[in-house]
């Protein structure tokens, strides 16, 4: 069983998948930092100093100054600001994956073969198929221009 597992793990697809997962996790951290540390502060500033990670609704009806204060008090909260950050994270990652897949598809796309020149046509009189270079229809003897 150990030998079979080793053969399975050493196949190219499994190793490629593992590398992709590791790189994807690291890329996710970079995107999260981009959103939280670079994109959201200016957006929050434009929206009158709103800190999205501190936007929440307390379900116990009490007012708390910040999310950590509410969590220390053990209050149940709906953290919609963190949810907004996660949506932005997802959209950026999805867009980057789209760009990557789009580029790979462009590299691997095979050129479309040119349409072959037609070798036959229809006689305008009897609608039988005849060679494209025919000057006279062999079926109805009509002159073809």
C-alpha positions in Angstrom: 0.0 0.0 0.0 2.9 2.4 0.8 4.4 1.7 -2.6 1.1 2.5 -4.4 0.8 5.7 -2.4 4.4 6.7 -3.4 3.6 6.0 -7.1 0.4 8.1 -6.8 2.2 11.0 -5.1 5.0 11.0 -7.6 2.8 11.3 -10.6 3.2 14.7 -12.3 -0.4 15.8 -11.8 -0.4 15.3 -8.1 2.8 17.2 -7.6 1.6 20.0 -10.0 -1.6 20.2 -8.0 0.3 20.5 -4.7 2.5 23.2 -6.0 -0.5 25.1 -7.3 -2.2 24.9 -3.9 0.9 26.2 -2.1 1.3 29.0 -4.5 -2.4 29.8 -4.4 -2.3 30.0 -0.6 0.6 32.4 -0.7 -1.1 34.4 -3.4 -4.2 34.6 -1.3 -2.2 36.1 1.6 -0.7 38.7 -0.8 -4.2 39.6 -2.1 -5.6 39.9 1.4 -2.8 42.2 2.4 -3.3 44.2 -0.7 -7.0 44.6 0.1 -6.7 45.3 3.8 -3.5 47.3 3.8 -3.5 49.2 0.5 -7.0 49.3 -1.0 -9.4 49.6 1.9 -7.7 52.5 3.8 -8.1 55.0 0.9 -11.6 53.7 0.3 -12.4 54.2 4.0 -10.9 57.7 3.8 -13.1 58.6 0.9 -16.1 57.3 2.9 -15.4 59.6 5.9 -12.7 57.5 7.8 -14.7 54.3 7.7 -12.6 51.2 8.8 -14.4 48.3 7.1 -12.9 45.7 9.4 -14.6 47.5 12.3 -18.1 47.5 10.8 -20.4 45.2 12.7 -23.8 44.9 14.2 -24.2 43.8 17.8 -27.0 41.4 18.2 -27.5 42.1 21.9 -28.6 45.7 21.3 -25.7 47.3 23.2 -23.3 49.8 21.7 -19.6 48.9 21.5 -16.8 51.2 20.3 -15.1 48.5 18.2 -15.4 44.9 17.2 -12.6 43.8 19.6 -14.6 45.4 22.4 -17.7 43.6 21.4 -15.8 40.3 21.2 -14.2 40.8 24.6 -17.7 41.3 26.1 -18.8 38.1 24.4 -21.5 39.8 22.3 -22.8 38.1 19.2 -22.0 40.2 16.2 -22.6 40.3 12.5 -19.2 41.4 11.0 -20.3 42.8 7.7 -17.2 44.9 7.2 -14.9 41.8 7.3 -17.4 40.2 4.9 -17.0 43.2 2.5 -13.2 42.8 2.7 -13.5 39.1 1.9 -15.7 39.8 -1.1 -13.1 42.3 -2.4 -10.4 39.7 -1.8 -12.4 37.1 -3.8 -13.0 39.4 -6.7 -9.4 40.3 -7.0 -8.3 36.6 -6.8 -11.0 35.6 -9.3 -9.9 38.3 -11.7 -6.2 37.3 -11.4 -7.2 33.7 -12.1 -9.2 34.7 -15.0 -6.3 36.7 -16.5 -4.0 33.7 -15.9 -6.3 31.2 -17.5 -7.1 33.6 -20.4 -3.3 34.0 -21.1 -2.7 30.3 -20.9 -5.5 29.7 -23.3 -4.1 32.2 -25.7 -0.7 30.4 -25.6 -2.2 27.0 -26.2 -4.9 28.0 -28.7 -4.4 26.4 -32.0 -4.8 28.7 -35.0 -8.1 28.0 -36.9 -7.4 26.4 -40.2 -8.4 28.5 -43.2 -11.6 27.5 -44.8 -10.9 25.3 -47.8 -11.6 26.8 -51.2 -14.9 25.4 -52.5 -14.5 22.7 -55.2 -18.2 22.4 -56.2 -21.1 24.7 -56.9 -24.8 24.3 -57.8 -26.1 24.7 -61.3 -28.4 27.7 -61.2 -30.9 25.9 -63.5 -31.1 22.3 -62.3 -29.5 22.7 -58.8 -27.2 19.7 -59.3 -23.7 20.0 -57.9 -21.0 20.5 -60.5 -17.3 21.3 -60.3 -16.5 24.9 -59.5 -14.6 25.4 -62.8 -17.4 24.0 -65.0 -18.6 26.2 -67.9 -21.5 24.0 -68.8 -23.7 21.8 -66.6 -23.3 18.1 -67.6 -26.8 17.4 -66.3 -29.0 20.0 -68.0 -26.4 21.5 -70.5 -26.9 25.0 -69.3 -24.1 27.4 -69.9 -22.6 28.6 -66.6 -21.0 32.1 -66.4 
